[in-house]
């Protein structure tokens, strides 16, 4: 784990990305929110930090594909 930044107290623990593929391909039935949950679990798993220790999360999402995607 990185030490907190003196200015913000922010810490980068881990980063992962979701899979991608062809339009209408194998991931077509997965919502952006479902894929985000997979990525979040993966990032937490790599970081070794428990979900209860996370206060805030910054998540990137491009080209919303489902009605709930803007709320990521």
C-alpha positions in Angstrom: 0.0 0.0 0.0 1.2 3.5 -0.8 1.7 6.1 1.9 -1.0 8.8 2.0 -0.3 12.0 0.1 0.4 14.8 2.5 -1.9 17.1 0.5 -5.0 14.9 0.2 -4.6 11.8 2.2 -5.4 9.8 -1.0 -3.9 6.4 -1.6 -3.8 4.4 -4.8 -4.2 0.7 -3.8 -4.8 -1.1 -7.1 -6.1 -0.8 -10.5 -7.7 -3.3 -12.9 -9.8 -3.1 -16.0 -12.7 -5.1 -17.4 -12.5 -7.2 -20.5 -13.5 -5.9 -23.9 -14.6 -7.4 -27.1 -16.5 -7.0 -30.3 -19.9 -5.2 -30.5 -22.6 -7.8 -29.8 -20.0 -10.3 -28.6 -19.6 -12.4 -25.4 -20.0 -9.5 -23.0 -23.2 -8.1 -24.6 -25.4 -9.3 -21.8 -23.3 -7.8 -19.1 -24.2 -4.3 -17.9 -21.6 -1.7 -17.1 -22.5 -2.0 -13.5 -22.0 -5.8 -13.5 -18.6 -5.3 -15.1 -17.7 -2.6 -12.6 -18.5 -4.9 -9.7 -16.1 -7.5 -11.2 -13.4 -4.8 -11.5 -13.9 -3.5 -8.0 -13.7 -7.0 -6.5 -10.5 -7.6 -8.5 -8.9 -4.4 -7.4 -9.8 -5.1 -3.7 -8.4 -8.6 -4.1 -5.1 -7.4 -5.5 -4.8 -4.6 -2.8 -5.2 -6.8 0.2 -7.5 -4.2 1.8 -11.0 -5.2 3.0 -14.1 -3.4 1.6 -14.8 -2.1 5.1 -11.6 -0.1 5.0 -12.5 1.8 1.8 -14.0 5.3 2.2 -14.1 6.6 -1.3 -13.6 5.1 -4.8 -12.9 6.8 -8.2 -14.2 4.7 -11.1 -13.9 5.5 -14.8 -16.7 4.5 -17.2 -16.8 5.5 -20.9 -19.7 5.1 -23.3 -22.6 4.1 -21.0 -24.3 0.9 -22.1 -27.0 0.5 -19.6 -29.6 2.6 -17.8 -27.7 2.4 -14.5 -24.2 3.0 -15.9 -24.1 6.8 -15.2 -24.3 6.0 -11.5 -21.0 4.2 -11.4 
